Amino acid sequence: MALRVSSLADRVDLRERDRRQPTIHRGTRAIRVMIVDDHLMTVEALQAYLACEPGIEVVATASDGSTALEQLVERRPDVLVLDLNMPGMDGMEVIRRARTCALDVAILVMTGYRNGTSQDALMRLGACGYLDKTRPLGELVAAVRGAARGEPQFSPLGSDSPALSSTPELTPRQHDVLTLMTRGLTNRQIASALSIAAPTVSIHVGSILQKLGASSRTEASYIAKQAGLLY
């Protein structure tokens, strides 16, 4: 059941005495980030990537709009990384309700869908930025830091984003390795599962990273998901 705006507003009022200072940029304190996406693999990939960045702390995640609003009130992140297209309460409605409740958070929208949403529309709702999911993961870090400073963070929408020009041609064995790799298995574990040698797995992983244009296993998993390479 979707949360009512009135109930959220009441809860915000009850916590007003514990509310942090309204300025989002807080010097040397870690930037508190919340990630909302209905795809668990995307959440885990983003969380793992941001966790390696100094000065950034992922304090909450959610897979739907209702839970996102609950966590926004409970965890009070500095920056919300929000998927726009989710079943039930979508990202646009989350932004509306967050702003209605005067929640002090910079909202950074991420989506892989070309739905025609304009930057002006997002800014009017209260988002501070928009990133296409086909952009390199490194841009997310810069966008989070910029959003925490109160700076607009808009990447080109839709067709201007440098998505993969075509679906990478992976061999059946590379697909097997990629699937197990996205599940977090090590090369030795993948080798055992596929009954092949660990050095062979290493070769496959290197080829996969090269074909996907990824610099890490985490980024490869993220790109593969966005390109529809995982079954």
C-alpha positions in Angstrom: 0.0 0.0 0.0 1.4 3.4 -1.0 2.2 5.7 1.9 0.0 8.8 2.4 1.7 12.1 2.2 0.0 13.2 5.4 1.4 10.4 7.4 4.9 11.0 6.1 4.6 14.7 6.9 3.5 13.8 10.4 6.5 11.6 10.9 8.8 14.3 9.6 7.4 16.7 12.1 7.9 14.2 15.0 11.6 14.0 14.0 12.1 17.7 13.4 14.0 18.2 16.7 16.5 15.5 15.5 16.8 16.9 12.0 20.3 17.6 10.6 21.3 21.1 9.5 19.6 21.9 6.1 22.8 22.6 4.2 23.6 19.4 2.2 27.3 20.0 1.8 28.8 19.1 5.2 32.5 19.5 4.9 34.6 16.5 5.7 31.7 14.3 6.9 30.9 11.4 4.6 28.1 12.0 2.0 25.2 9.8 3.0 23.7 8.1 0.0 20.5 6.1 -0.6 19.9 4.0 -3.7 16.4 3.1 -5.0 16.0 0.7 -7.9 13.6 -2.2 -8.5 16.5 -4.3 -9.9 18.5 -5.8 -7.1 21.5 -6.4 -9.3 21.7 -2.7 -10.1 21.4 -1.7 -6.4 24.1 -4.1 -5.4 26.4 -2.9 -8.2 25.9 0.7 -7.4 26.3 0.0 -3.7 29.6 -1.9 -4.2 31.0 0.8 -6.5 30.1 3.7 -4.2 31.4 1.8 -1.1 34.9 2.0 -2.6 34.8 5.8 -2.8 36.3 7.8 0.1 33.9 10.2 1.7 30.7 8.4 0.5 28.6 6.1 2.6 25.6 4.1 1.4 23.2 4.3 4.3 20.0 2.8 2.8 18.6 1.0 -0.2 15.1 0.3 -1.5 13.4 -1.5 -4.4 10.1 0.4 -4.5 8.7 3.9 -4.0 6.9 3.2 -0.7 9.9 1.7 1.0 12.0 4.5 -0.4 9.8 7.2 1.3 10.0 5.2 4.6 13.8 5.0 4.4 14.1 8.7 3.5 12.4 9.6 6.7 14.3 7.1 8.8 17.8 7.4 7.4 17.9 11.0 6.2 20.4 10.6 3.4 22.2 13.6 1.8 21.7 12.3 -1.8 19.0 10.0 -3.1 20.0 8.0 -6.3 16.6 7.2 -7.7 15.4 5.0 -10.6 12.7 6.8 -12.5 10.8 3.8 -13.8 9.5 1.4 -11.1 6.3 -0.6 -10.7 3.7 0.9 -8.4 4.9 4.3 -7.1 7.4 5.5 -9.8 10.3 7.8 -9.2 8.4 10.9 -10.2 5.8 10.3 -7.5 8.6 9.7 -4.9 10.1 13.1 -5.8 6.7 14.8 -5.5 6.1 13.3 -2.0 9.6 13.9 -0.8 9.3 17.5 -1.7 5.7 17.8 -0.2 7.1 16.5 3.1 10.1 19.0 2.8 12.6 16.2 3.1 16.2 17.7 2.9 17.8 15.5 0.3 19.4 16.1 -3.1 17.6 13.8 -5.6 19.6 12.3 -8.5 17.5 10.5 -11.0 19.0 7.5 -12.9 17.2 5.6 -15.6 17.9 3.6 -18.7 14.5 4.3 -20.3 14.1 6.9 -23.0 10.7 8.1 -21.8 10.9 11.7 -22.9 11.1 13.2 -19.4 12.7 16.6 -19.7 15.3 18.2 -17.5 12.9 21.1 -16.9 10.2 18.8 -15.7 12.5 17.0 -13.3 13.9 20.3 -11.9 10.3 21.6 -11.4 9.5 18.5 -9.4 12.6 19.1 -7.3 15.3 16.7 -8.7 18.8 18.2 -8.8 20.1 15.9 -11.6 19.5 13.2 -14.2 22.0 10.5 -15.3 21.4 8.0 -18.0 22.3 4.5 -16.8 24.4 3.9 -19.9 26.9 6.5 -18.7 30.1 5.2 -17.1 29.8 4.4 -13.5 32.6 6.9 -12.7 30.2 9.7 -13.6 27.9 8.6 -10.8 30.6 9.4 -8.2 31.1 12.9 -9.6 27.4 13.4 -9.8 26.8 12.3 -6.2 29.5 14.7 -4.9 28.2 17.5 -7.0 24.6 16.9 -5.9 25.8 17.0 -2.3 27.2 20.5 -3.0 23.9 21.6 -4.4 25.1 21.7 -8.0 22.7 20.5 -10.9 23.9 17.3 -12.4 22.3 16.6 -15.8 23.8 14.3 -18.4 22.5 14.1 -22.0 19.2 12.4 -22.1 18.4 9.4 -24.3 20.1 9.2 -27.6 23.0 11.5 -26.7 24.3 9.0 -24.1 27.1 6.7 -25.2 25.4 3.4 -24.9 26.9 0.3 -26.4 26.7 0.7 -30.1 25.6 -3.0 -30.5 25.1 -6.0 -28.3 28.6 -7.5 -27.6 29.1 -10.9 -29.1 29.9 -13.2 -26.3 30.6 -16.9 -26.7 28.4 -19.3 -24.9 31.2 -20.0 -22.4 31.7 -16.2 -21.8 28.0 -16.0 -21.1 28.3 -18.7 -18.5 31.3 -17.0 -16.9 29.5 -13.6 -17.0 26.4 -15.0 -15.3 28.4 -16.5 -12.5 30.6 -13.4 -12.2 27.6 -11.2 -11.7 26.6 -13.5 -8.8 29.8 -12.6 -7.0 31.7 -15.9 -7.6 35.5 -15.8 -7.7 37.5 -17.2 -10.6 38.2 -20.3 -8.6 34.6 -20.8 -7.8 33.6 -20.2 -11.4 36.2 -22.7 -12.6 34.8 -25.3 -10.2 31.2 -24.7 -11.3 32.0 -24.9 -15.0 34.7 -27.7 -14.6 37.4 -25.6 -16.3 40.8 -24.3 -15.2 41.0 -21.1 -13.2 43.5 -19.6 -15.7 40.9 -20.2 -18.4 38.3 -18.3 -16.4 40.8 -15.4 -16.0 41.1 -15.3 -19.8 37.3 -15.3 -20.3 36.9 -12.5 -17.7 39.5 -10.4 -19.4 37.7 -10.9 -22.8 34.4 -10.0 -21.2 35.7 -6.8 -19.7 37.2 -5.8 -23.0 34.1 -6.5 -25.0 31.9 -4.6 -22.5 34.3 -1.7 -22.2 34.4 -2.2 -18.4 37.2 -1.6 -16.0 36.0 -3.9 -13.3 33.8 -6.9 -12.6 31.3 -4.7 -10.9 31.1 -2.4 -13.8 30.9 -5.3 -16.2 27.9 -6.7 -14.2 26.2 -3.4 -14.4 26.7 -2.9 -18.1 25.6 -6.5 -18.9 22.4 -6.0 -17.0 21.6 -2.8 -18.8 22.4 -4.4 -22.2 20.2 -7.3 -21.5 23.0 -9.9 -21.6 21.9 -11.7 -18.5 19.2 -14.4 -18.8 
